[in-house]
Amino acid sequence: MAERNEMIAIRKIENMAFRHLSETEIKWLRGKMNDSRPEVKAAAREAHAIKFPHYERNMMKKGLTARSLEYFIHGEVWDEYGDEIPVHMRFFADNTGLIRRIDYSTPDGEQETSVNIGVQSALKFLKAVVHQLNAPFWSEDLSDAEPGQYDPYLDILPEFRPGYDGNDSDGEDFSWALYINDDEDEPEAAASDKEPVWSLKLSLTKGYGDKTQTFYNQMHQEPQELFWSLMEWFEADENEFDDDFDGDEYDDSLDGDNDSGDDMKDEAVMGAICKICKCDMAKADGCKPSAFIYNGKQYERFKVGEPGDFYEGDGEALCTDCGAKRGHYHHPGCDCELCPVCGRQLLICGCKLRVVYLNE
């Protein structure tokens, strides 16, 4: 009988990884992760990892932010028109509000510039680097993190590669072919001597210390987003920086009456008081109930901690941006709210949504 019950539990767990789970089922699955039966315990942990791949990461990120960053970039980035722009810069930013930029492509004496964005704006920016850009995890999420991982002949049959000796062994070493100069057909430099395409050093809170990530071969989209985010501070007008800005407030200066069905992303939150629910965001459980309309179809907004939300699976979720509690709606303009249509960050996803308020 015990073996039969164990098999039933394992089959039930295996089916959970690929379907929607209710709150009760999620709680049951997490309970089985500490089951006394090794097979059940292993199956539960595997299913949970498949269903909630970022659960442990989100738990670790809770309350995590960066004290400072040093960002080096030497490569080509793409602008809004799709044009490639060569960049050779280094940025320094910390929680005092000072951002320094060294542009190595300019003449000596004109390379370094700085701007002070204010303490609260700096705190918000550094938090976004961790929570929205997931910068501490780029070495895990992005490929080509170290020299020697790059195979320049990946898509070429072995017999057509230089120096082919008739051996197709999987352990063939391609390090000799790294960083080939197309003009001279000679190695430019050893991997250890090559300057990285970009490198990011973060000083993290919660006892995680410093984390340095260096990439030698590819310019990924994420570091480009960080580059343009830093550049915006230097291109913005000085009056856009407000030292009195509160980290729990929002800097979305938008207008429109949502009661008439305007885009919820265009709602303003003035000070610590939500313009929609008129409540103090530091004290309210969350914003008033509402849903989105997209192409004539109604989509339910994600409540904090519930399936689909940024904090999905966190039983004690508390939004670190707008302060909404588990089971309640994010306040408009929240950095952590996800779009129910495309699943991306609501503030930047681009979906044209209308909001309707619900009676609960």
Buried (B, 14 or more C-beta within 10 A) or exposed (E): EEEEEBEEBBEBBBEBBEEEBEEEBBEBBBEBBEBEBEEBBBBBBBBBBEBBEBBEBBBBBBEBBBBBBBBBBBBEBEEEEEEEEEBBBBBBBBBBBBBBBBBEEEEEEEBEEEBBBBBBBBBBBBBBBBBBBBBBBBBEEBEBBBBBBBBEBEEEEEEEBEEBEEEEEEEBEBBEBBBBEEEEEEBEEEBEEBEBBBBBBBBBBEEEEEBEBBBBBBBBEBBBBBBBBBBEBBEEEEEEBEEEBBBBBBEBEBEBEBEEEBBBBBBBBEEBBBBBBEBEBEEBBBBBBBBBBBEEEEBEBBBBBBBBBBBBBBEEBBBBBBBBBBEBBBBBBBBBBBBBBEEEBBBEBEBEBBBBBEEE
